[in-house]
Amino acid sequence: MPKLPRIPSKEAIRALERLGFEQVRQTASHVVMKKETPDGEIGCVVPVHRELKVGTLSGILKQAQVTTEEFIENL
């Protein structure tokens, strides 16, 4: 499993959009993103920071049900 990079939240949001997620709303410093799948709706919350910590990014990917490899390919 490749290591997750430390990236700005804007890059993470762009990568998730490439994976089919769309921004639903933004409340203060958190962006809520959703994606429709045949099994239902998948949602994740991305905090808007200059740099996301690796643990935070890992949690976002678990919420989004996206593998590290898929995410890195779409950066």
C-alpha positions, -999 to +999 in steps of 0.1 A: +000+000+000+015+033-010+020+061+015-006+089+015+009+123+006+003+154+027-018+175+003-040+206+006-077+199+010-084+216-024-064+188-041-082+161-021-116+176-032-105+177-068-094+141-067-127+130-051-145+149-078-126+129-105-138+098-087-174+108-091-181+127-059-198+161-060-199+189-035-232+191-018-226+219+006-200+237+027-206+245+064-179+268+078-146+249+071-160+215+061-171+204+026-197+176+024-193+154-007-217+127-020-217+101-047-246+080-060-239+042-064-261+013-072-260+003-035-270+037-023-253+070-015-218+074-002-208+106+016-177+121+031-166+153+049-134+171+039-121+198+063-107+228+045-071+231+056-038+242+040-025+207+045-044+176+055-027+152+079-022+117+068-046+103+094-073+128+084-069+119+047-070+082+056-103+088+074-118+107+045-109+078+021-125+053+045-157+074+046-156+076+008-149+039+004-119+047-019-086+028-019-053+046-015-042+035-049-074+048-066-070+082-048-033+086-057-041+078-094-066+107-094-044+133-078 
